[in-house]
Each structure stands twice: as C-alpha cells, then as structure tokens.
C-alpha cells in the first residue's frame, strides 16, 4: 500500500510542486502586503518552477505578464515591452550566420583543418578536437558545436581501433574482425568494450615466441591478452575525448557576447538596469574572456588526460618521430573526411566573408582605446549596437543567391531553415528574465535586497565574489544556465551596490561561472548530447566535472583580479551605478 502511494506521489510530483509552491509562498503577498513582498513571491515562484521544470521554462517566463499586473506592480503593456529587447535582434542576426555556417558545412572544414594541424597523437588529437569545438562554440550555440564535432570524434576513434585490430588479428581471429566490421551498427557501449586492441605488442610477441608456440596460436594468444590489457585504455580514451568535446563547447562559448545565453542576458541586463554604462562591448569582452577560455581549455585538457589516460606527459617535449598504426589511422580518417568536403564552395566563401566582417565590425564599433566607426554618427551616439550589425549582415543571407544565374534563384538560407535553428524557448525565457528584473526595480525589491546585504561589505571583496561564484556554479548544475542568470543578476547587482563595489566586479565573474555546468548530463545540452553516445557514466562526468569546475572558478578569479581590473576599471565605483545612503566603504 505504501509502495503504491509513494509511486503515485512520484508520478504526480509535478502537480504537487505546482500546487504546494504558491501555497507555501502565499504569506508574502497576503500577510506582508508590500510591493516588495509581492515581487518576491513572483521571483521565488519562478525560481522554483525554473529549477524543477514542472512546466516548460518558456511558460514559466510568462508569469510576470500575469502576476505583475495582478499585483499592481507593472501595467500589462509595460511588462510586454520587456519581452523583446536589443538582445533578441542580436540573437536573430547571429542565428542567421550560424544557419548558413551549418548549411554550407564551413564548421566541418574549420574543425577538420584545426585537428589536422595539431597532429594525430591521441593527446594532441584530443586537444585539437577541444580547440575546434571551442572555436565553433564562440559563434554558435554550444550544443550545435558539440553536435558538429562528436561525429568526427567517433569516426576517428573507430578507425584507430580498426587499424589496431587489423594489425593484430590478421586472418586468424575472425570473431574480432566481425565485431569491427559491424562497428557502425553496434551500440556505442558495446563498441567501447569489445573492440580495444593493442598499439604496442612487441614485448608480448617476444615472450610468446620463447614458449615455442605455433605462430598462429601465438598471435591469437597475444592479441587476446593484449586486448584485455589495452581495452581499458581505449575505453578511457573514448571517455576523455567525449568529455573534452562537451566541456570545450561550454568553455568556448564564454569568449564572446553572443557565444552563450548567460553572456547575452548579462549584456542586455546591464543596458536595462544601468543605461549609462557603456563599458561592455564585443571587443573588451573578448579581451577579458578569450584568455580565460584558452587557459581553461589547456588546463582541462591536462586534467582529462591525467584522469583518464595517465600521468605520462613526455609527449609534450618529445621530438616527432615515426607514426604508430593508431596515429596513421587517425591521420587517414581526418584526411579522408576533409577530402570528402571537396573544394571550397562559393557559399562557404561568402559565409566566411560575412563572418569576418561581422566580427571586425563588432570589434571596431567602439573599442574604447580609440574612436570606432560608431563615432561617424556623432548625433546618434548609442543608437547603433552590435545587434544592428548582426541584423544587417544576417539579412543578406535571405537575399544573396546560393547559385549563379544559370540556376533557379534560391537564397543562402530560407525562413524554414532559420526557424528550425532559432532557439525560441531562449527568446521567451530571456524576456521573462528581463520582465522579472524590471519588476524588482519598480517594486523596490532590489533596494531592499541591497540594504539587507550591506553587512557583507565587512568581508574582503574577492571572498564575496568567490562565494557568489561557487553558489551559481552549484545551482547551474541542476537549473538551466539562462534561468540561473535571470534569477541571480537582480540579486547580485544590488549586492554590489550595497557593499559599494563596481557592479561589474561581481556580475562578470558570476556570469562566466554560470556557464560552468560540468557535473551532470542534465546540466546542459552539450553534456546530455555527449552522454547519449554511451561512452561515459554519470560518475565519470561527476569526477571530471568537479575538477573542471575548480579550474573554471580559479581561472575566472585570476582573470578578474589581474587584467580584468584595469580593463573595466573595477577598482573604482562608477558614476553610472546608484549610491545608497548607507553603504560600507570597502574598496576592492
């Protein structure tokens, strides 16, 4: 009986959370009866629904449009304005570019070229895949970058195992050969466990020959014995490369403002809450975060190699010698994949040109250390943003023909292709976050939080920021990155004001750390995609993710405390941030 009741409660857990959460929070609007309490009710309700995902995230984002007018916090027309901002125009332009990149295959050419440049040694191969995935994720969605690179990783690893099997088994082990020829149709986990072959059986052959066994029997015995010993190492190679791709997709995304949703939400939140702040643009964000990404990619590569492949790092300083069968196989499949792309197409050339032009215009719009091209419009300062550039160039993909005049007119991308790539859920989710942020400001909840957090000014500033980074890094493991960002930005900016610290000092590192959701397959889409291949377990990801989380937080804190301070003048309280009557004068 109890088992049936518990099963029923578990099956209806969503309904239970949907009913109990607002009931438990009702004392805020009914007993306290202040605008701050009513806004806090909405914020906490949305936070619980976002973390538990009892209803779709995008529909939870609609709650401010219902509850703010009902509580008299904001008019419905005012709430509606918050759901479409400059962020959305930037996202539209970037998705147009990403759609064209995927359609013409430019991403595959870039990834394969980069991998072929770093070499085919397993360690360098892993670094090449991670670097290629990180480079792609700087410009398109992280999950798309992982989805582009993982099939190449699979093909390379399977060819490596195939080359080893052929070198070991020859014609005397038909069972192993049959397993390998069916590699494409076998489940991934079976592939990992059944098809690991040796890459250096020299000593074993010598040992067997001394026992005077017939040559065929000796070869079979050696292959079976070496297969048992080497299968674990090959399985570890699958794990390391798979997780390297997932982690690189998230790490690369933090480098640019359009690279990941927390960065875009942060940028638009800053424009909304601090309209006079012109400190963040594409150029200085790249200067701040690209070195962090590079350091994290390198340290994560070292960590994964040590965790799964061993502590022998002699390959870092060894001179390049002859290639093993494993390396020849990897080189062969990479070259074959690249040849299959054929010559560079006109579509790839045009997409590459638009990509370069878009980045250059973003970098030179208002670089800060020199006048940018935005200064050509002195009467319209602040009117043109990165979103304007992205929209203009994105529109070209719907106009420029794919083929020459000898074929029927067809644009580079169609509306259907764009629509399938556009993350509409993120559009609504971010809009709900902006509405929530505006509600906390109008209701006075942000000021109340600022006064409540004033005692934190007694702590060292770096300690406060580190605690905030650890909190958001922990929460983002069980909640979506975009939801975590929209929850914490309205809390952390009043915290910075309360302790009289430049808000960027708190918001930039916490925004970056929100992207460090490495522990679980459900933490973010790239993790889930890589986990679906079957090479890794949850415990593998937890062990590896803890180390990458530590690497990420420490690297971000190092970056913000060194080159971040002079880049954004973080050691001074800015004029664009409000000054509250009672604040602690702690100076970072």
N, C-alpha and C positions, 0 to 999 in steps of 0.2 A: 504493500500500500504506500509506504513512504517512498519507495523507489518510483512508483508511478507518479506521485505528487511532485517529486523532485524533477522527473523528466518533463512533466507538464510545465512546471515553473521555468525550466530551462528553455523549452520550446517557445514560451511566451515572454521571454526576458525583455524583448524589445518593448512590448506593450507595457510591461511592468515599469520599465525605466521611463517610458513616455508619460505614464500617469503619476508615478511617485515623485519624479524630479520637480515638476511645477508645484505639487502639493507641499513638498518639503520647503520650497523656496517662497511660498505664499506669505509667510510672516513679513518679508521685506516690504512688499507694496501695501499689505493690509494693516500691519502694526506700526511700522516706522513711518510710512506715508510721506516720504520726501521724494523729490525727483531723483536724488542720488540713489536712494534705495530702489526705486522703480527701475532705473537704468541698470543697477547692479543685478536685479532679478533677471533682466534680459541677458546681460553678459554671462552670468553663471549658467543660465538655462542653455544658451548657445554653446558654451564651453563643454557642458556635459554631453549635449547631443553631438557635438563635433567629435569628441573623444570616443564616445561609444558607437557613433554612426548608426544610431537606431533608426534614423531616417536619412535619406541621401544628403550629403554635405551641402549641395547646392540648394536644397529646400530648407535646410536649417538656416542658410544665409538669408532666406526671405523673412525670417521672424521680425527683424527690425521694421520692415514695411507694415507689419501687422500690429506689433506691440507698442512701438513708439507713438504712433497716432492715438492708440487706445489709452495710453498713459498721459497723453498731452505733452510729451517731451518734444516732438517734432511733428510738423504737418506732413501729411502723406506726400504732398508734392515736393517738399524739401527732402524727404527720405529718398524719393525716387531719383533725385539728382545725383545721389551718392553712388548709384549703381552703375554708372558709366562715366569713367574718368579718362584722363590722358593715358593712363596705363593700358587701357583697352585698345586704344589706337596703336600704341607701340606694339602690343601683342599681335594685332592683326597684321601689321607690316612684317614682323618677324616670322609669323607663321606662313605668310606668302613666300618668303625666301626659303624657309625650311621645306615647304611643299615642293618647290622647284628643285631643291637640292636632292630630295629623296627620289623625285620622279626621274631625273636625268642620271642618277647614280653617282653624282660627284662625291658624295660622302664615302662610298666604297673605294673610289680611286684614291682619295686622300688617305684613308686608313691603311690600305694595302701599301701605298708608297712609303708611308712612315714606318710601317712594320718592316718592310724590306730594307730600309736604311739602317735600322738598329742591329740587324743580324738575326740569326736563327738559333743561337744557343738558347735553351729553354728560359734561362733567366732574362736574357736580353729580349727574347720573344715576348715574355710577359710584360716587360717594360714598354715594348713597342705597342702592344695591344692597349695597355693602360693609357699611354700617351695619346694614341689615336682616338680612343674613346673620350678622353678628357677634352681634346681639341674640338671634337664634334659637338660635345655637350655644352661648349661655351656659347653655341649659337642656336641650338635646337633643344627640344625637350630632352631631359635626361633619359627617360625610358626609351625614346626613339634612338638615342645614341647607343644605348646598351643593346637594343634590338638589332641595330645595324652591325655591330661588331661581333656579337656572340656566334652567329652562324659561321663567320670566318674562323673564329677560335675553334669551333667544333670541327670544321674541315681540316684545319692544320693538325690538330691533335690526333684525329683519326688517321691521317696519312702518316704521322710519326709512328703510331702503333703498327700500322700496316707494313711500313718499311722494316721495322724491327722483327715482325713476325716472319716476313719473307726471308730475312737474313738468317733467322734462327731455324725455322721449321723446314724449309725447303720442300721436298716432296714426301717427307717421312711422317708428317703429322697432319693428316687430312682433317682431323676434327678441329684443330685450331685454325686451319686455313678456312674451313667452312664458317666458323664463327666470325672471322674477319670479313669474309665476302658479304656477310649479311649484316654488316655493321650499320648500314643505313636504315634497316628495318627493325633492329633490336631496340628495346627500351634503353634509355640512357644509362640507367643504373647497371644493367647487365653488361653494357659496353665497358663501363669502367671496371667492373670486377672480373670479367672473363678474358680480357684481351690485353694484358700487360706483358710485354716481352722485354728481354734484357737488352741493354745497349753496350755491354762490355763483358762478354762471356769468355774472354781469353783464358783466365786462370782456370775456369771450370773445365774447359776443353783439355788443358794440360793435365789436370788431375784425373780426368776420366781415361785419357789415353794411357796413363801409367797403370790403370787397372786392366789393360788388355781386353777391353770390351770390343765387340764388333762395332764398326764405325756407325752403322745406322742406330744401333741401340745406344751407343754413347751420345749421339746427337739428340736422340729423343730424351734420354735421361737428363742431359744438360739443359735442354730447353724447358722441360717441366720444372726442374729445380730452380733454374734462373727465373722462370715465370712466377714461381711462388715468392721468390725474394724481391723481384722487381715490381710485382703488381701493386704493392703498397706505395712505392714511389711514384708510379704513373698515376695512381688514384690521387695522390697528393698534388701532382702537377695539374690535374683537372680542377681540383678544389682551388688551388692558388690562382690559376688563370681566370676561372669563373668569377671568384670574388673580387679579383683585381679589376675586372671589367665593371662590375656593379659599383664598386667604391669609386672608381675613376669617373664614372658618369656623374656621380653626385659631387665629387671634388671639382671637376672641371666646370660645372655649372655655376659655382660661386664667383668665377673670374670676371664675368660681365653682368651688367644690369639685366639684360634680357635672358640670361642663361638659365635662371631658375625662378620660380614663382615667389619665394621669400624676398629675393632682391628687388623684384618689380613692386611688390607690395610695400616694401620699405621705402622705395623711392617715391611712390605716389603718396604714402602716408606722410612723408616729410614735406612734400609740396602742399598737402592739405592742412596739416597742423602748424607747420612753420612756413607760411607762404613767402616770407622774406629771406629764407635760407636758399642761397644759390650755390651751396658748397658741393653738392653731389652731381656729377655728370659722368658720362661714359668714360672719359679719359682718366680722371683721377680715381674712379672706382677700379679701373683696370690696373692702374699703377699700384693701388693698395692691395688688390686681391690676387692678381696673377702670380706674384712671388709666393704668396701663401699657398696657392694651388700647386705650384712647381715643387715647393718644399714638401707638401703633403703627399704628392704623387711619389716622390723619391723615397720618403720615409715609409709610406705604406707598402711600396714595392719591397723594400728591405725587410719590413715586418712580416709580410706574407711569405717571402722566400724563406726566412728563418723559421717561421712557424710550420710550414708545410714541406719544404724541400731541404732543410738542413742549415747548418751554420758554416758551410764551406763557401766563403766568398772570394776564393782565389781567382775566380774568373774575372774579377774586376781589374786585376793587374796583369793577367797572363796575356802574352802575345797571341795573336790569332794564328792558329795552325790549321792542320787538316780538319775537315768536317767529318763528323760521325754519320752513320746511316740515319740517325734521328734528325740531325741538322740538315742533311741533304733532302730528306723527305719534306721537312718544313719549308725549305727553300723552294723545292719543286712545286708544292701546292700553292704557295704565295705567288710565285711567278705565273703559274697556270691561271690562278684567279685573276691576276692583273691582265694577262693576255686576253682572257675571255671578255674583258670590258671593251676591247677593240680600241681604235684611235679615239682621241678626244673629240667629242661631238660639238657642233655649234651650240647646242643647248647648254652643255657644261661650260663652255667658254663664256656665254652670256651670263649664266648664273654666277660664275666665278667673278666676273667683272662687277656685277651688281653687288655681290658680297663685299668685295674690296672697297667699292665706292661707298657703300653704306657704313662700313667700319671707319673709313677715313673721314667721312662727314660727321660721324658721331665724335670722333677724336678731336676734330678741329673746330667744332661748333663754338665751344667756349672753354678752351683748355685751362685757363686760369693764369698760367705763367706768361701768356702772350695773347693779343687780341685774336679771336677766332672769326670765322666768316659770319657769325651772327652779328658782329659789330657793323656789318654793311647795312644793317637795318636799325640805325640808332633811335628812330622814333618808335620802334616796336620791340623794345627790349623785353625779353622773356616770353614773347609771343610764339616764337619758333622753338620747338623742343626736339628731342630725339624721336618722338612719336611722329612729328611732321615729316622728318626724313624717311622713317620707315614706311609711312603710308604712301609717300610719293613714289618711292622705289618699288614698293610692293604692288602698287597699281600697274606698273609696267609689265608685270608678269601676266596680267589679264589682257594686255594689248599687243605685245610683241609676238609675232607669229613663230610657231615652232619650226615650220618648214619654209622653204623658199617658195617663190611664186608658181613653181611647176606643180605644187600640190595644193590640196584644198586648205583654206585658211583654218588654222587651229592655234589658239593662244597657248602660251607656255604652260599655264595651269588653267583648269576650269573651276567653276564655283563648287561643283561636287567634290573635286579633289581637295579644295581649300576647306570646305565644310567638314570633311572627314578628318582633317588634321587639326582643326581648331578645337582647343580644349574648352568647350562651352561651360563645363562644370566649374573650371577655374574662374571663368569670367563672372559667374554668379557668386561664387564663393568669395572672391576678392571684393566684389561690390558690396556684399553683406558685411565684410570686414570694415570697409570704408564707412558704411552707414553706422556700424557699431561705434567706430572711433568718433564720428561726429556727434553721436548721441551722448557719449561720455563727456565730451567737451561742453555741449549745450546744457546738459543736466547738472554740471558741476561735479560729477563723479571724479573726473581727472584731478581737479583741485583738492578734493577730499583725500584721494589716494596720496597726492603729493604731501599733504600735511601729515598724514599717517606715517609716511615713510621717512620723514625728516630725521628721526634718530639714527638711521643708517649712515648718516654723514659722519658718525664717530668712527666708522670703520675706514681702513685705507681704501682708496678708490678702486685699485686693482683687485682687492679682495672682494669688494661688492660686485664688480663686473664678472669676476671668475665664478662667484656663486650664481649669478644670473645665467651665465653661460652653461653651467652644469645643470641648472634646473631646466632650461629649454632643451638642452641636448637629451635629457632624460625623458621629458614629456613627448618630444617629437618621435620617440621610438614607438609610441602607441597612438599618436594622433598624426594627421596629415601635416606636412610642412606648412602649407598655406593656412590651415586652421590654427596651428600653433603661432604663426606670425601674427595673424589678426587678433588673437587673444592677448598676446604679450606686449605688442607695441603700445597700445593705450595704457598699459600698466608701467612699462619701463621708462617711457618719456617723462611722466610725472615724477618717477623716482629720481631721474637725473636732475630735474628742476628742483626737487626737494633738497638734494644734497649739493646744489649749486655746482653741478658738473655739466660740461658741454654734452647735450643730449646725444651727439654723435659718438661720444666716447662709450656710451652704454649701448646704443642701438646698433651700431655697425658690428661689433663682435657677436652680439646675441643673434642678429640676423644671419650671420655666417654660420654660427653653431646650430641653428635650426635645421640647416641642410645636412648635418652630420647624424643622420639616422641610419646607422650601420648594423644594429644588433640583430634585427629580426627580418624575416622575409616580408612581413606585413608592414614594415616601417616605411617603405617607399616602393614605387613601381619597379625601378631597376633591380632592387633586391628580389622582389617577387618573380620577375622575369627570369633572372639567372637561377633562382632556386628551382624553377619549374623544369630545368634541364636535368635535374636529378643527380647531379654530381656532388652536392653538398647537403649536409644535415643542418638542422637548426642549431645544434651545439657548435658545429663548425663555424657558423656565422656569428654566434654569440662570442666565442673565443677570439675570433679575428676582429670582430666589431668593437670589442672593448678596447683593444689596443689602438685601433684607428680612431676611436672617439678621443682617447687620451692624446694621440698625436694631433688631432684636429684642434682641440681646445688649447693645448700648449702652443701650437703654431700660431693660432689666431691671437692669443695673448701676447706672444712675442712680436708679431707684426704690428699690432695696435699700439704697443708700448715703445716701438722703435720708429720705423718710418711712418707709421700712421699719425703720430703726434704732430710732426712738422707739416705733413701733407694736408691735414684738415684743421690745424691749429687747435688741437684737442686740449691743450693745457690752459686755454682761456675760455671764460664763459662768454658766449656770443651775444651780440646785440639783438639777434632775431629771436632769442629764447626769452620767455617771460621771467621776471624776477618776483618771487613770492615774498611777502612781508617778513616772514620768519624763516630764515634758512641758515644752514650750517656753512661756514666759510671755508670748509675743507678744500684745499687746492690740490688737483692731481699732480 
